[in-house]
Amino acid sequence: MKKTYQYYLSILIFFLLMACDPTTREAVEDREISNEEKTVKQGPISLVIHGGAGTIKRENMTEEQDAEYRAKLAEALEAGYSKLESGAPAMDAVIAAIQIMEASPLFNAGVGAVFTNKGKNELDAAVMDGKNRNAGAVAGVSTIKSPILAALSVMDDSPHVMMSGPGAEKFAEEQGLELVDPEYFFTQSRYDALQRVKKREEEKGNSAALLDFPDSKFGTVGCVALDKDGNIAAGTSTGGMTNKRYGRIGDAPIIAAGTYADNATCGVSATGHGEYFIRSVVAYDVAAKMKYAGMSLDGAANKIVYEELVEFGGSGGFIALDKAGNISMPFNTSGMYRGYMNEKGKPNVFIYKDEK
């Protein structure tokens, strides 16, 4: 009993001496300073966008087509960045950039949406605010002119995160959003693409049709922005897969799969074969690797796209942006329409794999 008492007394004396020792206090203070230095410094206002990944090769593009895509991507960047420059929140920039792409027939979102097996356009979209992790999404809508705006309204004006089909359209009408005739989304090139896929499907089956027309499962637009207050927002809008059936919904409107934002880590918007992105929870996985494994944005993004997705059989890519303004745009296809802007008057636009 006496030995036990002496043992605990010696431990108490040791800690008292340590507490009184100025060198020990300095060491503790140094550790505190070191931890403060590890705090990520806020980066400049920044914006990154994508217009979809897929089999995008120089030899398949005319000079005119190449220039048209680059001009539209630059326009979307300028629209979003001007919002940030004016002091608007990141979400305003995300909406502005995506609406430019939704209104263009070049991309599989809004006007350029692909067709379902029944010859309809069914659109999906989602937004997420990294400041409070609020989110909103719509899925399977056919009469809402700007699905990304409807997703924002679900977040801001309802207690829900996702609405779909006629219910989402009724909600949009009640909120005063612009509705259009479904014909608004018709583009001949997308309709012709549906006919080619359906013909091949009749000849060889669904799996063969996907192999012969790999881009039928791609196409999305997205944006991630960082504002002057250090807040991150992300958004994604898509027409889904060509020839999709039975109310299929992909990853774009699924929070954590195709869209995610958290100020503590990053914002992500994905594009690719949605089923794989859903099963891999891709967008959240980037943030999780940063938060729990201490990985950098680029390290986490590259591991997912070039290793984990490939091993799983998934194809596509995503854009990501963290609070420090670091940008990552990995993809494992031959191309991805993409770009970023973090300095006035200098949109950086890329299409092919060899562009950096």
Secondary structure, 3 states (H helix, E strand, C coil): CHHHHHHHHHHHHHHHHHHHCHHHHHHHHHHHHHHHHCCCCCCCCEEEEEEEEECCCHHHCCHHHHHHHHHHHHHHHHHHHHHHHCCCCHHHHHHHHHHHHHCCCCCCCHHHCCCCCCCCCCEEEEEEECCCCEEEEEEEECCECCHHHHHHHHHHHCCCCEEEHHHHHHHHHHCCCCECCHHHHCCHHHHHHHHHHHHHHHHHCHHHHHHHCHHHHCCCEEEEEECCCCCEEEEEEECCCCCCCCCCCCCCCCECCCEEECCCCEEEEEEECHHHHHHHCHHHHHHHHHHHHCCCHHHHHHHHHHHHHHHHCCCEEEEEEECCCCEECCECCCEEEEEEECCCCCCEEEEECCCC
